[in-house]
Structures are given as structure tokens and as C-alpha cells.
Amino acid sequence: MLNFESPLTKFYLILGCRNFFNPENDYMRNKAIIVIALIAVMDLLPLLIIAQFKSDSKTIDSGYAEVNGTKLYYEIAGAGETLVLIHGSFGDRRHWDFQFTELSKKYKVLRYDLRGFGRSALPNPDEVYRDSEDINALLNFLGIKKAHICGLSFGSFIVIDFALSYPGKCISLIPIGPRVAGDELAEYRTPNSDTLRATLSKVIDILKNKGSKEATDYLWTGNNCLSKTVQSSRTRESLLKMGYEYSWWRYLHVHKREYAFPLAIKKLSEIKIPALVVTAEYDLELCKEVAATIAKEIPGAKLISIKDAGHIMNMDKPEEFNKAISEFIDKIK
């Protein structure tokens, strides 16, 4: 704000006023108008800058929802139709850092940490629970009746389970780098299933014998199928950070987590909502196969592949990914 106690400011203000009321000199009057206008602008400029900053800033509502016998941390921003983002394994809601703010310019975007991940509570090892039921409880808690449901990798198991359990709450379904419960049945299994299983088995062995940092390092920098899919140093750095902070609870404890539809792969044809199935040029080969199966079985589903991106394609190529998601959602009537 302008300091009106400043001698220099007082001088220009007095000079401006004196000349403004001088009826004999139009030139000096015009000059006075300019001086007074400049003083006013200098005084208001900080307020205008602050107001513009506030209008451009997105308000993020965050907190904990005590629902379904657990405590889930969530973040929500934006307005319009709701888009729910479900993260993958070995991470948390930050899998969506490149989507959350950007997509909240068009939609109400909800992301949260699954039970046992990020800031959410750890599961009770003696309690049977379903992530699909947690989503439903969280939506009820937030007063959200329907939403576009989007899940990455491990999250795609969950969103498909949710779509089968609560079809009336889904506007659309968006599985990314997808898997689906039942895809390891003998009739669907391929050599690529074995490759991923071997990688995860080695990661868990390192976790139990050396620790979470070593397991994370191998997962995202070692010679294995998952690490090879990462196409951006920025993506790799983010995955390593999340991995170092991950509890790894589900890999260190016996638990009673389950799906409502453990053979969901055989129920895909029952999904009657718009679906966008997303894979990538350098996605896991298994996920490319599963993506093709999902797109074939869900009536009217659309299959796309993000160029120059890997399994965590939304982080490798966020601009292309965000555009594809937006175009899909905007075409739904």
C-alpha cells in the first residue's frame, strides 16, 4: 500500500491538487489529473494483485473421513461433475499430482489414499474389507451421488469392482494401465503374467530381507519389467519418493482384503456405462493385454494408447493424458 505519510507522496499530492484547481492553466490541470491517477493506481495495485492471486488459486478441501471402520485421507478441489482418482500400488494420492490441479479447473476432482496407503489408516489384519466399499462410504460422506471413476494400475482392479458393485453411482469408468480381478486365471494367463509375478516376488524378497528403501530402489531403478516402463526422470523421482514413504503394509502382513467380484474379468460385459481404457506405448505387456480384453468385453468401450509413455503414463505424459481424459468426459451426455 502507498505510504501517504511519505514527504514525497505528500508533495506530489499537494502539487496535483493545486494544479487541478488552477482554472488558468489547462496544461497544468491535465498534468495534475495524471499525477493524482498515478497515485490512486499505486495505492490500489497491491489490492488488485492480491485479488487476482486469490481468484486464480484453487481451494482445496482436505481432511479425514471416518467411514466403513477406517479413516481415509482425502483431497477435493474444483466444481462440476465429480472425477474420482484412485492411485496405484507402491504410492498414494500423489500419483495424481499432475492431474489434480489441472483437471480441477473443469471438474470436481477427488483423490484419496487407499486404506493402508499414504495418510489413511492401516487395515485391521483381522477385519475383512473391500476398497470398493470404502469408495462408496467416502462418496456418501462427501455427499457425492455420482462420479466418473478412474483408477491407475492397482487402482483399476478397484474401480472395476466398484463399477460392478455400484453401477448407479458411476457416470463413466476409466481403468488405466489396467488389471482386473481374475486376469490370472489359467485361461487368461500369458508369459507376461509370469514376468510381472517374478518381479513382484523379488521385490517382496528384498523388502523382507533388506528393507523398504532397497525394495523401492530395485522396483523403480533395477533391471525389471516395471522399472523399464518409466519414461521420465521426473516420474522415477516421484515414484522413488512415494516408495520410500510407503508403509508396504499389504506386503508385510496377512490381511483380509477382498473384492466383491473376484472373477470380475468374467463380468465385464455387464458394465453398461461409458468406458475409456487407457494403456501406453511402453506400458507393461500384461497391462496391454488386459486393456484389450477389457475394451473388448465392455460394450462400447474405447481403447487408447498414450505415445512415448510407460505404465505410469499419467506422470510420464500428463498433458496428453489430461487431454484424453477431458475429451472423453466432455463427450458423455
The 8 nearest C-alpha neighbors of each residue, nearest first, counted from 0:
[[1, 42, 45, 2, 43, 41, 44, 46],
 [0, 2, 42, 3, 41, 38, 43, 8],
 [3, 1, 4, 5, 0, 8, 42, 9],
 [2, 4, 5, 8, 1, 9, 6, 7],
 [5, 3, 2, 6, 9, 8, 7, 1],
 [4, 6, 8, 3, 7, 2, 9, 10],
 [7, 5, 9, 8, 10, 4, 3, 11],
 [8, 6, 10, 5, 9, 11, 12, 4],
 [9, 7, 5, 11, 10, 6, 3, 12],
 [8, 10, 12, 6, 7, 11, 13, 5],
 [11, 9, 7, 13, 8, 12, 14, 6],
 [12, 10, 14, 8, 13, 9, 15, 7],
 [11, 13, 9, 15, 14, 10, 8, 16],
 [14, 12, 16, 10, 15, 11, 17, 9],
 [13, 15, 11, 17, 12, 16, 10, 18],
 [14, 16, 31, 12, 18, 13, 17, 11],
 [15, 17, 19, 13, 18, 14, 12, 20],
 [18, 16, 14, 19, 15, 20, 13, 21],
 [17, 19, 21, 28, 15, 20, 16, 27],
 [20, 18, 28, 16, 31, 17, 21, 15],
 [19, 21, 18, 17, 22, 16, 28, 15],
 [20, 22, 18, 19, 23, 24, 17, 28],
 [23, 21, 24, 20, 25, 28, 19, 18],
 [24, 22, 21, 25, 28, 27, 20, 26],
 [23, 25, 26, 27, 22, 21, 28, 18],
 [26, 24, 28, 27, 29, 23, 22, 21],
 [27, 25, 29, 28, 24, 30, 31, 18],
 [26, 28, 30, 29, 24, 25, 18, 31],
 [27, 29, 19, 25, 31, 18, 30, 26],
 [30, 28, 32, 26, 31, 27, 25, 33],
 [29, 31, 27, 33, 28, 32, 26, 34],
 [30, 32, 15, 28, 34, 19, 29, 33],
 [33, 31, 29, 35, 30, 34, 36, 28],
 [32, 34, 36, 30, 31, 35, 37, 29],
 [35, 33, 31, 37, 36, 32, 15, 38],
 [34, 36, 38, 32, 37, 33, 15, 31],
 [37, 35, 39, 33, 38, 34, 32, 40],
 [38, 36, 40, 34, 39, 35, 41, 33],
 [37, 39, 35, 41, 36, 40, 42, 34],
 [40, 38, 36, 42, 37, 41, 43, 35],
 [39, 41, 37, 43, 42, 38, 44, 36],
 [42, 40, 38, 44, 39, 43, 37, 1],
 [41, 43, 1, 39, 0, 40, 44, 38],
 [42, 44, 40, 46, 41, 45, 39, 47],
 [43, 45, 47, 41, 46, 40, 42, 48],
 [46, 44, 48, 47, 43, 49, 0, 42],
 [45, 47, 49, 43, 44, 48, 50, 0],
 [46, 48, 44, 50, 45, 49, 51, 43],
 [47, 49, 45, 51, 46, 50, 52, 44],
 [50, 48, 52, 46, 51, 47, 53, 45],
 [51, 49, 47, 53, 52, 48, 46, 54],
 [50, 52, 54, 48, 53, 49, 47, 55],
 [53, 51, 49, 55, 50, 54, 48, 56],
 [52, 54, 50, 56, 51, 55, 49, 57],
 [53, 55, 51, 52, 56, 50, 57, 49],
 [56, 54, 52, 53, 51, 57, 50, 58],
 [57, 55, 53, 54, 52, 58, 51, 59],
 [58, 56, 59, 55, 76, 77, 100, 54],
 [57, 59, 76, 56, 60, 77, 75, 53],
 [58, 60, 76, 75, 57, 61, 74, 77],
 [59, 61, 75, 74, 76, 58, 62, 73],
 [62, 60, 74, 73, 59, 75, 63, 72],
 [61, 63, 73, 72, 64, 74, 60, 71],
 [62, 64, 72, 71, 70, 73, 65, 61],
 [63, 65, 71, 70, 66, 72, 62, 137],
 [66, 64, 70, 69, 63, 71, 68, 67],
 [67, 65, 68, 69, 64, 136, 70, 137],
 [66, 68, 69, 133, 136, 65, 132, 70],
 [67, 69, 66, 65, 70, 128, 133, 123],
 [70, 68, 66, 67, 65, 120, 71, 114],
 [69, 71, 65, 120, 64, 119, 63, 66],
 [72, 70, 119, 64, 63, 73, 120, 112],
 [71, 73, 63, 119, 111, 112, 62, 118],
 [74, 72, 111, 61, 62, 110, 63, 71],
 [73, 75, 61, 110, 60, 109, 111, 59],
 [74, 76, 109, 60, 108, 59, 61, 110],
 [77, 75, 59, 108, 107, 103, 58, 60],
 [78, 76, 107, 103, 106, 104, 108, 105],
 [77, 79, 107, 106, 80, 105, 76, 103],
 [78, 80, 106, 107, 81, 105, 77, 103],
 [81, 79, 106, 107, 82, 146, 78, 147],
 [80, 82, 107, 146, 108, 106, 147, 79],
 [81, 83, 147, 108, 146, 148, 107, 109],
 [82, 84, 109, 148, 149, 110, 108, 147],
 [83, 85, 110, 149, 150, 109, 86, 82],
 [86, 84, 150, 154, 149, 151, 110, 83],
 [87, 85, 154, 151, 92, 91, 94, 150],
 [88, 86, 153, 154, 151, 152, 90, 89],
 [87, 89, 90, 153, 86, 91, 152, 154],
 [90, 88, 242, 245, 87, 241, 247, 91],
 [91, 89, 241, 88, 242, 245, 87, 94],
 [90, 92, 117, 93, 112, 86, 116, 94],
 [91, 93, 94, 112, 111, 86, 95, 110],
 [94, 92, 95, 96, 91, 90, 241, 86],
 [93, 95, 92, 96, 86, 91, 90, 87],
 [96, 94, 93, 98, 97, 99, 92, 86],
 [97, 95, 93, 98, 99, 94, 100, 92],
 [98, 96, 95, 317, 99, 314, 101, 100],
 [99, 97, 95, 101, 96, 102, 100, 321],
 [98, 100, 96, 101, 102, 95, 103, 97],
 [101, 99, 103, 102, 98, 104, 97, 96],
 [100, 102, 98, 103, 99, 104, 97, 321],
 [101, 103, 104, 98, 105, 99, 100, 106],
 [104, 102, 77, 106, 100, 105, 108, 101],
 [103, 105, 102, 101, 77, 106, 100, 78],
 [106, 104, 103, 102, 79, 78, 77, 107],
 [107, 105, 79, 103, 78, 80, 77, 108],
 [106, 108, 78, 77, 81, 79, 103, 76],
 [109, 107, 82, 103, 76, 75, 81, 106],
 [110, 108, 75, 83, 74, 82, 84, 107],
 [111, 109, 84, 74, 73, 83, 92, 85],
 [110, 112, 73, 92, 72, 74, 113, 109],
 [113, 111, 92, 117, 91, 116, 119, 72],
 [114, 112, 116, 115, 111, 119, 71, 130],
 [113, 115, 119, 116, 120, 121, 122, 112],
 [116, 114, 121, 120, 122, 113, 119, 248],
 [117, 115, 113, 112, 114, 91, 119, 118],
 [118, 116, 91, 112, 119, 245, 115, 90],
 [117, 119, 72, 116, 112, 120, 71, 115],
 [120, 118, 71, 72, 114, 112, 117, 70],
 [121, 119, 70, 115, 114, 69, 71, 122],
 [120, 122, 115, 114, 119, 123, 116, 248],
 [123, 121, 115, 124, 114, 120, 69, 126],
 [122, 124, 126, 125, 121, 254, 127, 255],
 [125, 123, 254, 126, 122, 253, 255, 252],
 [126, 124, 123, 127, 255, 254, 122, 253],
 [127, 125, 123, 124, 255, 128, 122, 254],
 [126, 128, 255, 256, 125, 257, 129, 254],
 [129, 127, 256, 126, 257, 255, 130, 132],
 [130, 128, 132, 131, 257, 258, 256, 133],
 [129, 131, 133, 132, 134, 157, 128, 113],
 [130, 132, 161, 134, 129, 133, 157, 160],
 [133, 131, 135, 129, 130, 134, 136, 67],
 [132, 134, 130, 136, 131, 135, 137, 67],
 [135, 133, 137, 131, 132, 136, 138, 130],
 [134, 136, 132, 138, 133, 137, 139, 131],
 [135, 137, 133, 139, 134, 138, 66, 140],
 [138, 136, 140, 134, 139, 135, 133, 141],
 [139, 137, 143, 141, 135, 140, 136, 142],
 [138, 140, 142, 136, 137, 141, 143, 135],
 [139, 141, 137, 138, 142, 136, 64, 66],
 [142, 140, 138, 139, 143, 137, 64, 136],
 [141, 143, 139, 140, 138, 144, 137, 145],
 [144, 142, 138, 141, 145, 139, 146, 81],
 [143, 145, 168, 142, 138, 146, 139, 167],
 [146, 144, 168, 169, 143, 170, 81, 147],
 [147, 145, 81, 169, 170, 82, 148, 168],
 [146, 148, 82, 171, 170, 169, 83, 172],
 [149, 147, 83, 172, 146, 173, 82, 171],
 [148, 150, 173, 84, 174, 83, 85, 172],
 [151, 149, 154, 155, 85, 174, 158, 84],
 [150, 152, 154, 175, 87, 155, 86, 153],
 [151, 153, 176, 177, 87, 154, 155, 175],
 [154, 152, 87, 155, 88, 156, 151, 178],
 [155, 153, 150, 151, 87, 157, 152, 85],
 [154, 156, 150, 174, 158, 157, 152, 151],
 [157, 155, 179, 154, 159, 153, 178, 158],
 [156, 158, 160, 154, 155, 159, 131, 161],
 [159, 157, 161, 155, 160, 150, 156, 162],
 [160, 158, 162, 161, 157, 156, 155, 163],
 [159, 161, 157, 163, 158, 162, 260, 164],
 [160, 162, 131, 158, 164, 159, 163, 165],
 [163, 161, 166, 159, 165, 164, 160, 158],
 [162, 164, 160, 161, 165, 166, 159, 270],
 [165, 163, 161, 162, 160, 166, 259, 131],
 [166, 164, 162, 167, 168, 161, 163, 169],
 [165, 167, 162, 169, 168, 163, 164, 161],
 [168, 166, 165, 169, 145, 170, 162, 144],
 [169, 167, 145, 166, 165, 144, 146, 170],
 [168, 170, 146, 171, 166, 145, 167, 147],
 [171, 169, 147, 146, 145, 168, 272, 172],
 [170, 172, 147, 273, 169, 272, 274, 148],
 [171, 173, 274, 148, 149, 147, 273, 275],
 [172, 174, 149, 275, 274, 276, 148, 175],
 [175, 173, 155, 150, 276, 177, 149, 151],
 [176, 174, 277, 151, 177, 152, 150, 278],
 [177, 175, 278, 152, 286, 310, 151, 277],
 [178, 176, 175, 152, 155, 286, 174, 290],
 [177, 179, 156, 155, 289, 286, 152, 153],
 [180, 178, 156, 182, 264, 181, 263, 155],
 [179, 181, 263, 261, 262, 182, 156, 264],
 [180, 182, 262, 183, 264, 184, 261, 263],
 [183, 181, 184, 180, 187, 179, 264, 188],
 [184, 182, 188, 181, 187, 185, 192, 180],
 [183, 185, 187, 186, 182, 181, 188, 262],
 [184, 186, 188, 187, 183, 189, 182, 181],
 [185, 187, 184, 188, 183, 182, 189, 181],
 [188, 186, 185, 184, 182, 183, 189, 181],
 [189, 187, 183, 185, 186, 184, 192, 182],
 [188, 190, 191, 192, 187, 193, 285, 185],
 [191, 189, 193, 192, 194, 188, 285, 195],
 [190, 192, 194, 285, 189, 193, 284, 195],
 [193, 191, 190, 189, 195, 194, 285, 188],
 [192, 194, 196, 190, 191, 195, 197, 189],
 [195, 193, 191, 197, 192, 196, 198, 190],
 [194, 196, 198, 197, 192, 193, 199, 191],
 [195, 197, 193, 199, 198, 194, 200, 192],
 [198, 196, 200, 194, 195, 199, 193, 201],
 [199, 197, 195, 201, 200, 196, 223, 202],
 [200, 198, 202, 196, 201, 197, 203, 195],
 [199, 201, 197, 203, 198, 202, 196, 204],
 [200, 202, 204, 198, 199, 203, 205, 197],
 [201, 203, 199, 205, 214, 204, 200, 206],
 [204, 202, 206, 200, 205, 201, 207, 199],
 [203, 205, 201, 207, 206, 202, 208, 200],
 [206, 204, 202, 208, 214, 209, 203, 207],
 [207, 205, 210, 203, 214, 211, 204, 209],
 [208, 206, 204, 205, 209, 210, 203, 251],
 [207, 209, 205, 206, 204, 210, 203, 214],
 [208, 210, 205, 206, 207, 213, 211, 214],
 [211, 209, 206, 213, 212, 207, 208, 214],
 [210, 212, 214, 206, 213, 215, 243, 209],
 [213, 211, 215, 214, 243, 210, 216, 242],
 [212, 214, 216, 215, 211, 210, 217, 209],
 [213, 215, 206, 211, 217, 205, 202, 212],
 [216, 214, 218, 212, 213, 217, 242, 211],
 [217, 215, 213, 220, 214, 218, 219, 212],
 [216, 218, 221, 214, 220, 215, 219, 213],
 [217, 219, 215, 216, 221, 220, 226, 214],
 [218, 220, 226, 216, 217, 221, 215, 235],
 [221, 219, 217, 216, 226, 218, 222, 235],
 [222, 220, 217, 223, 218, 219, 226, 216],
 [223, 221, 226, 220, 224, 227, 217, 218],
 [222, 224, 226, 225, 221, 198, 227, 218],
 [223, 225, 227, 226, 228, 195, 198, 283],
 [226, 224, 227, 228, 223, 218, 219, 283],
 [225, 227, 219, 228, 220, 223, 224, 229],
 [226, 228, 224, 225, 229, 223, 222, 230],
 [227, 229, 309, 226, 225, 281, 310, 282],
 [230, 228, 309, 227, 226, 231, 235, 310],
 [231, 229, 309, 308, 315, 228, 232, 307],
 [230, 232, 234, 233, 315, 229, 235, 314],
 [233, 231, 235, 234, 236, 230, 229, 237],
 [234, 232, 236, 231, 235, 237, 315, 314],
 [233, 235, 231, 237, 232, 236, 314, 315],
 [234, 236, 232, 238, 237, 233, 239, 231],
 [235, 237, 239, 233, 234, 238, 232, 240],
 [238, 236, 240, 234, 235, 239, 241, 233],
 [239, 237, 235, 241, 240, 236, 242, 234],
 [238, 240, 242, 236, 237, 241, 243, 235],
 [241, 239, 237, 243, 242, 238, 236, 244],
 [242, 240, 90, 244, 238, 239, 243, 245],
 [241, 243, 239, 245, 244, 240, 215, 89],
 [242, 244, 240, 241, 212, 245, 239, 215],
 [243, 245, 241, 242, 240, 246, 117, 90],
 [246, 244, 242, 247, 243, 241, 90, 89],
 [245, 247, 248, 244, 116, 115, 117, 211],
 [248, 246, 245, 250, 249, 251, 89, 211],
 [247, 249, 246, 251, 250, 252, 115, 121],
 [250, 248, 251, 252, 247, 254, 115, 253],
 [251, 249, 248, 247, 252, 203, 253, 206],
 [252, 250, 248, 249, 247, 253, 207, 203],
 [253, 251, 249, 250, 254, 248, 124, 247],
 [252, 254, 124, 251, 255, 249, 250, 125],
 [255, 253, 124, 256, 252, 125, 249, 123],
 [256, 254, 127, 126, 257, 124, 128, 125],
 [255, 257, 128, 127, 254, 129, 258, 130],
 [258, 256, 129, 128, 255, 259, 127, 261],
 [259, 257, 260, 261, 129, 160, 256, 131],
 [258, 260, 261, 160, 257, 164, 129, 131],
 [259, 261, 263, 258, 262, 160, 180, 163],
 [260, 262, 258, 180, 263, 181, 259, 257],
 [263, 261, 181, 260, 264, 180, 265, 266],
 [262, 264, 266, 260, 180, 265, 261, 181],
 [263, 265, 262, 181, 266, 267, 179, 180],
 [264, 266, 263, 262, 267, 268, 181, 296],
 [267, 265, 263, 264, 268, 269, 262, 270],
 [268, 266, 269, 297, 270, 296, 264, 265],
 [267, 269, 297, 296, 270, 266, 298, 271],
 [270, 268, 267, 266, 271, 297, 163, 298],
 [269, 271, 268, 267, 272, 297, 163, 162],
 [270, 272, 269, 298, 273, 297, 268, 166],
 [271, 273, 171, 270, 274, 170, 172, 169],
 [274, 272, 171, 300, 172, 271, 299, 275],
 [273, 275, 172, 300, 171, 173, 272, 301],
 [274, 276, 301, 173, 300, 302, 277, 172],
 [275, 277, 302, 174, 173, 301, 175, 290],
 [278, 276, 175, 303, 304, 302, 176, 275],
 [277, 279, 304, 176, 175, 287, 282, 303],
 [280, 278, 305, 304, 282, 281, 308, 309],
 [279, 281, 306, 282, 308, 307, 305, 304],
 [282, 280, 309, 279, 228, 308, 283, 310],
 [281, 283, 310, 309, 279, 280, 228, 284],
 [284, 282, 286, 285, 310, 287, 281, 228],
 [283, 285, 287, 286, 282, 191, 288, 281],
 [284, 286, 191, 288, 283, 287, 192, 289],
 [287, 285, 289, 283, 288, 177, 284, 176],
 [286, 288, 290, 284, 285, 289, 278, 291],
 [289, 287, 285, 291, 286, 290, 284, 292],
 [288, 290, 286, 292, 291, 287, 178, 293],
 [291, 289, 287, 293, 292, 288, 177, 286],
 [290, 292, 294, 288, 289, 293, 295, 287],
 [291, 293, 289, 295, 290, 294, 296, 288],
 [294, 292, 290, 296, 295, 291, 297, 289],
 [295, 293, 300, 291, 292, 296, 297, 302],
 [294, 296, 292, 293, 297, 291, 300, 298],
 [295, 297, 268, 293, 267, 294, 292, 298],
 [298, 296, 268, 267, 300, 294, 295, 270],
 [299, 297, 300, 296, 268, 271, 270, 295],
 [298, 300, 297, 301, 273, 274, 294, 295],
 [301, 299, 274, 294, 297, 298, 275, 273],
 [300, 302, 275, 276, 294, 274, 299, 303],
 [303, 301, 276, 294, 277, 275, 300, 304],
 [302, 304, 277, 278, 276, 301, 305, 275],
 [305, 303, 279, 278, 277, 280, 306, 302],
 [304, 306, 279, 308, 280, 278, 307, 303],
 [305, 307, 280, 308, 279, 304, 281, 316],
 [308, 306, 280, 305, 281, 309, 230, 279],
 [309, 307, 312, 315, 306, 279, 281, 230],
 [308, 310, 281, 282, 228, 312, 229, 311],
 [309, 311, 282, 312, 228, 176, 283, 281],
 [312, 310, 309, 313, 314, 315, 229, 176],
 [311, 313, 315, 308, 309, 314, 310, 316],
 [312, 314, 317, 320, 316, 311, 315, 97],
 [315, 313, 312, 317, 316, 234, 311, 97],
 [314, 316, 312, 308, 231, 313, 234, 230],
 [317, 315, 314, 313, 319, 318, 312, 308],
 [318, 316, 313, 320, 314, 319, 321, 97],
 [319, 317, 321, 320, 316, 322, 313, 97],
 [320, 318, 322, 317, 321, 316, 323, 305],
 [319, 321, 317, 323, 322, 318, 313, 316],
 [322, 320, 324, 318, 323, 319, 317, 325],
 [321, 323, 325, 319, 320, 324, 326, 318],
 [322, 324, 320, 326, 321, 325, 327, 319],
 [325, 323, 321, 327, 322, 326, 328, 320],
 [324, 326, 322, 328, 327, 323, 329, 321],
 [327, 325, 329, 323, 324, 328, 322, 330],
 [326, 328, 324, 325, 330, 329, 323, 331],
 [329, 327, 325, 330, 331, 326, 324, 171],
 [328, 330, 326, 331, 327, 325, 332, 324],
 [329, 331, 328, 327, 332, 326, 325, 273],
 [332, 330, 328, 329, 327, 273, 171, 170],
 [331, 330, 329, 328, 170, 273, 327, 171]]
